[in-house]
Amino acid sequence: MTKTLTLSVETKRTPLVAKAGEILRREFRERGGIELAEHSPASGADLADLALGIKPGIGQEGFRIEAGPQAGKRITGNDERGLLYGVGKYLRGCTFGESADSFRHSPWTGVSVPRRPVRGMYFATHFHNFYHDAPIQEVTRYVEELALWGCNALSVWFDMHHFAGIQDPAAQSMIRRLRGILEAANAVGMGAGLTALSNEGYANSPEPLRADWTAGHDGYTSPPGGHYHVELCPSKAGGMEQILKDRQEMLAAFADLEIEYVWNWPYDQGGCTCGKCAPWGANGFLKIARPYAEAVHRILPHAKVVLSTWYFDHFTSGEWEGLARALGSRKPTFADYLMVDDYGEKFPEYPLRHGVPGGLPMLNFPEISMFDMFPWGGYGANPLPRHLQRIWEVAGDRVVGGFPYSEGIFEDLNKAISLQHYWGDRDAMDTVGEYAAAVASPATANDLTRAIELMEEDHGHGIPAPWTGSGYNMAEIAKKLKSPENTAVLFATPKLKRAEECADLVRQIDARLTAAARQSWRWRQLRIRAEADAELSRAGGQLTLALDARLEELVAIYHAQQAELAVCPPSRSSLLRCWCGR
């Protein structure tokens, strides 16, 4: 039997306020079978079970949650964004049972105000990952749910290299999809962001204008990684004009949205090693930066320009020092932020030792998807709380926010950890506890937190090099993959010392969950990760039928039926498709 509670909205019903109420109603209905009925303030707001309002003075984008009428709760935002973030905080502490009568309001009360203004996320829309192939309705809902953790910016990249110009039908299709994602972000108060590599080009870029990518120029010990050989050189006659033409077309395609950030990216792909551009980060890259920023300011006058330093000093030396000399101590007109980060647990040393060039506010770009796992997300959730905490402790006090790099929804917990780092330097394990309560239940949060710790201890899976390299018989591999006695795949699982303990704990938690919680994709990917680890441990890394069934469930959750191997759960059918073209 459906239970009805009452909701009073005591502020102007702007689109974002209406969205906060819509999300509340949806969560109550889906998680607890409870309908939230509208309660009119004129009939006595003090009788409502839950009240929403806005009252400036709390602190920008902050909120207050306090005891409300009828032993319920009142959520007050400093502004519209703050109200939505307060709704998220409240929902994560609520208890939903099998019966509507077992519902309990979140016990949390207090005031919370974010410390950092930029709490973003970057969606990589490629490789046929979730963002690339999932129904746009699912991606939209996911964007809404990220906002509940305090995310206030979302960036995407219109990757050009595989299109024959912006009018290519495939390019137009991708632009429509990216616009749909950014429209969803705008609808929940997020500023939209556009990512662009400084000298990327289309598949049909003019060959005489293409960039050099060889080693040997001005200290380059290796060519820039990730080149598609269609990138453009700004130092060639006509090169800069072509780059700016492509950039301006891209910016104009999104100009009617609320674009808050535009990135200018140096490498991966990108870069040029010719004598007139090297060293790229302190030379050719900066040649583009000034006119590119002018185009941004003209087409998107409210957008801030983010200058990235990704891969500085990886392929050559002197890029950090050269950037510092070029910018000096005064903030440049062609950048509003400097984005700084690197792979693994390394953070670039230059800004830590010498300060940020140009005195620019610094953003980070934490890699939350790929660390020590291949395929990325191929085994379910990849929780990395301790890893992310160690990275945050290196430079967290130096940044004004950032945009974690996301390849899919398998690192959903890592997003929450990063967003709460930006919100208030919150310890990663504290966020894990709150996440566990929301995904499972407050009563099982401690057990799930422990299970997540065990997953991270056993983190580090992959497909060994012999199976991803060359020199093996594809027909024989295909034959073995189709056989129930498959011996074609032996996963690299160097740890897995806690897998059985973790799987047993997850089974106990599962038995205590509501049907709605048990069926949610967040719980399913955590459960599958635990079960997959245990199966790999028992089978010595073998791809068994039981493991294959779990991986196929992940394929369905991630809409990875056409995904490239890097972002695809490595089930038999996926490996046959990716390795053998079958």
Secondary structure, 3 states (H helix, E strand, C coil): CCEEEEEEECCCCCHHHHHHHHHHHHHHHHHHCEEEEECCHHHCHHHCCEEEEECCCCCCCCEEEEECHHHCEEEEECCHHHHHHHHHHHHHHCECCCCHHHCECCCCCEEECCCCCEEEEEECCCCCCHHHHCCHHHHHHHHHHHHCCCCCEEEEECCCCCCCCCCCHHHHHHHHHHHHHHHHHHHCCCEEEEECECCCCCCCCCHHHECCCCCCCCCCCCCCCCCCCCCECCCCCCHHHHHHHHHHHHHHCCCCCCEEEEEEECCCCCCCCCCCCCCHHHCHHHHHHHHHHHHHHHHCCCCEEEEECCCCCCCCCCHHHHHHHHHCCCCCCCCCEEECCCCCCCCCHHHHHHCCHHHCCEEECCECCCCCECCCCCCCCCCCHHHHHHHHHHHHHHEEEECCEECCHHHHHHHHHHHHHHHHCCCHHHHHHHHHHHHCCHHHHHHHHHHHHHHHHCCCEECCHHHHCCCCCHHHHHHHHHCCCCCCCECECCCCCCHHHHHHHHHHHHHCCCHHHHHCHHHHHHHHHHHHHHHHHHCCCECCHHHHHHHHHHHHHHCCCCCCHHHCCCCHHHHHHHHHCC
